[in-house]
Amino acid sequence: MSWDYQIIHNTDLEFSSYCRHIYQVNRGIYNTIDSWFYDQGVRNILSRRKKIIEFLNYLQSKHELSFGKGGLTKKLVEFNSYS
């Protein structure tokens, strides 16, 4: 899926709303993903938002945008080893 690179420059509310609208990711899941990449050392907010979009596109391409208990972290680790 193609996305507007300008979205990463928007406010946090607008960016998280974009993720909710395009990927059906609620604010809690978005915050968990954001925190996970931050904890992995992606401290620059623009770089982290790019990673978030890459991760969500990765999941969308695999039709795996739903998460069970512990599933989100498993998918983040899988993505991190893939990218």
Secondary structure as GFF3:
##gff-version 3
##sequence-region A 1 83
A	DSSP	three_ten_helix	5	9	.	.	.	ID=ss1
A	DSSP	alpha_helix	12	23	.	.	.	ID=ss2
A	DSSP	alpha_helix	27	39	.	.	.	ID=ss3
A	DSSP	alpha_helix	45	61	.	.	.	ID=ss4
A	DSSP	alpha_helix	71	82	.	.	.	ID=ss5
###
